[in-house]
Amino acid sequence: QIWLDEMECETDCSLKFGNLNISEISKNFCRINLNTEFTDIDLNFIKESNYNADIFYNKDATISYPLNIDNYDLKINDENDLKKHAFYKTGQGDALPKLRISAIQKCFISIREK
């Protein structure tokens, strides 16, 4: 298990098994890039955060989005029989910080705002 109380700028992780929990992601973060297998992910963004989310996940994964996801123009595509692709933006512009998750095996993904 990996527990981070706070993240300020960027992270790039490849994880196999276990959990990743980031309790507070700064609204000024730069980039999050996660490649996981059988790893549950729990991310907590500050409400004022603006970012571009790009999430590839196994069709058997359970994913929960921020409560106000309806405001973020969520789109979900079936990449193939095993993988889905979800993407959304919480702000305007092309230069937003990037959240990229590639979860190729069954897992739980939770993205929240606090």
C-alpha positions in Angstrom: 0.0 0.0 0.0 1.1 3.5 -0.8 -0.5 6.4 1.2 0.5 10.0 0.4 -1.0 12.8 2.5 -0.3 15.5 -0.1 1.0 15.8 -3.7 2.2 19.1 -5.0 3.5 18.8 -8.6 3.8 15.4 -10.4 3.9 11.7 -10.1 4.7 8.9 -12.5 4.1 5.4 -11.1 3.9 1.8 -12.3 2.3 -0.4 -9.7 1.3 -4.0 -9.6 -1.0 -5.2 -6.8 -2.0 -3.2 -3.6 -3.5 0.3 -3.2 -2.5 3.8 -4.0 -4.2 6.6 -2.0 -3.4 10.3 -2.4 -5.3 12.2 0.2 -4.9 15.7 -1.2 -3.8 16.6 -4.7 -2.8 20.3 -4.9 -4.9 22.4 -7.4 -1.5 23.4 -8.9 -0.4 19.9 -9.7 1.4 19.4 -13.0 0.9 15.8 -14.0 -0.2 12.4 -12.7 0.7 9.3 -14.8 -0.3 5.9 -13.3 0.2 2.5 -14.9 -1.3 -0.2 -12.8 -2.3 -3.9 -12.6 -4.6 -5.1 -9.9 -4.0 -1.9 -8.0 -6.9 0.1 -6.4 -6.6 3.8 -6.8 -8.0 6.5 -4.6 -7.3 10.1 -5.7 -8.6 13.2 -3.9 -8.4 16.6 -5.7 -9.0 20.0 -4.3 -12.4 21.2 -5.6 -10.8 24.2 -7.5 -8.5 21.8 -9.5 -8.6 22.1 -13.3 -7.3 19.1 -15.2 -7.7 16.9 -18.2 -8.4 13.3 -17.3 -7.6 10.4 -19.6 -8.4 7.0 -18.1 -8.0 3.6 -19.7 -9.4 0.7 -17.7 -10.4 -2.9 -17.7 -14.1 -3.5 -18.5 -14.4 -5.3 -15.1 -13.0 -2.4 -13.1 -15.2 -0.3 -10.9 -14.7 3.4 -11.3 -16.3 6.3 -9.5 -16.0 9.9 -10.7 -16.3 13.3 -8.9 -19.9 14.0 -7.8 -20.3 16.8 -10.3 -19.1 14.7 -13.2 -22.1 15.9 -15.2 -20.5 19.3 -15.5 -17.3 17.8 -17.0 -18.5 16.4 -20.3 -17.6 12.8 -19.5 -17.2 10.5 -22.5 -16.6 6.7 -22.3 -15.6 4.6 -25.3 -15.2 0.9 -25.6 -11.6 0.5 -26.9 -12.1 -3.3 -27.4 -13.7 -6.2 -25.6 -11.5 -5.9 -22.5 -10.7 -2.1 -22.2 -12.6 1.1 -21.9 -11.5 4.7 -22.3 -13.0 7.6 -20.3 -12.0 11.2 -20.6 -13.2 14.5 -19.3 -12.0 18.1 -18.4 -12.7 20.0 -15.3 -11.6 23.3 -16.8 -11.2 25.2 -20.1 -8.1 25.3 -22.4 -5.7 22.9 -24.0 -2.8 23.4 -21.5 -4.5 21.8 -18.5 -2.5 19.5 -16.1 -3.0 15.9 -17.1 -4.3 13.0 -15.2 -3.6 9.7 -17.0 -4.5 6.3 -15.7 -3.9 3.0 -17.4 -5.4 0.2 -15.3 -5.2 -2.9 -17.4 -6.6 -5.4 -14.9 -9.7 -5.4 -12.7 -9.5 -2.8 -9.9 -11.3 0.0 -8.1 -10.7 3.6 -9.2 -12.1 6.4 -7.1 -11.6 10.1 -8.1 -13.1 12.6 -5.7 -13.1 16.3 -5.0 -12.9 17.7 -1.5 
